[in-house]
């Protein structure tokens, strides 16, 4: 019941915050304008990430308190919110924010969970700890995971409702995994993120009334990454490493496909294009609702496999 209340609290908070933030974005001209690479044809207010972040922070304080997990998500998420809003501000003027400042901030933020003792400690083979990461390797593994998921979630935010819906599915999966493993704080955090993403999805599903922007997408990716490290990834058995990977399977799948296509075509890995999975589905004739629904289904399958794997491993 506690986790359901945490989810509903975050959902209600974000749902109530979106309208005034949306109105402010419209008044300030903080909108994502149409462009050749984009799907929408009218300006859509950004700043949805602000509502998601504030809703999560409020619910974290209410249901988890000030813990290392809360501090990690609040500090790292706040930094991502700041650089994300700058990036989004460039979009409102039809410009692209340089990639290197983002990479530097994402790298620094990826180290924040380690500051609070949230890191991938090692891999267990059988019943014994056969391979424990040393300090440097543990930090590197954690940072690579967090950095990757920040970017992966941002990559899939290209169709109305996709990133927010996948965040709901992934966080509910991490919630289930945490409950099965008896990890209360991680379960509460996952419930909060699920509720926040679901509250925003009400405004973000096609036709979207508001976008979360880079600020929201990077925050959700970061929060999911940190929760996974705090729960499913911490000193995991070798096979159970696939549990968190499957929980966020859609962003990982999309990134693998896009990077493969960019390498084969000789393009830079960071270059924006229309090689994402959702672009391909739209090109094949699916509309936005069908594209998002199909990827939700893929995400649900990955999530079920994640839970079944955990149950099988015991």
C-alpha angles and dihedrals in degrees: 000000000000091000093047090052091049090051093048092046092054091043093052094044094052092042090056095042097053099070097055092041090048091051091050091049090052092049093048094045090242093153137133106244124211117267136172093263094046128085103212118087101199131052111273123198115250126200094085086127089067091061092047093049095047092046091052094046093051093049093045090056092046099047107022106023126210101325132147088264092052093045092049093052095041096048096040093040091049091054091048090048091054097049090039092056090050089051090048091048088059089053091055087061093045093252135122121238111231113263100224099065088052093049091050093050093044090051093050092045090050089064095053097086088056090057088062096044096260106134144127101268102187150298123276121214112198111326098327134074100248099163120033118177116237118232095271096044092047091053092047094049092049094047093048091052094047094043091049096050093046088059097037094057090047090051094058095049093100105102129054110274097358103112094037093047094047088048089055092051094045095046092047087052092051088047091055092046092049092049092050089051094044095243103148102179093047090048092051092048091049090049090052093050091047091052094046093049091046092050090053093044088067087070098030103054115101120321088035119212092189140015125220091217125202088303092063099037095050091046093052092047090049094047092050091048094051093046090050092051092046090051127013098020100047108109091333128183112256097255094039089065084084091062097077091034091057091043089065094030099135097059090044092048093048093049092049091051095046095046091048091052093046092050092049091049093046094242126141113266092233096049115116114237145141098266096107121118093250091052090053092049091050090048089053090059106268117134123229095268092049092046094051093043091052092051090046087056091050089049091050091051091051089048094050090049089051093053094042090051091052092049091048092051090047 
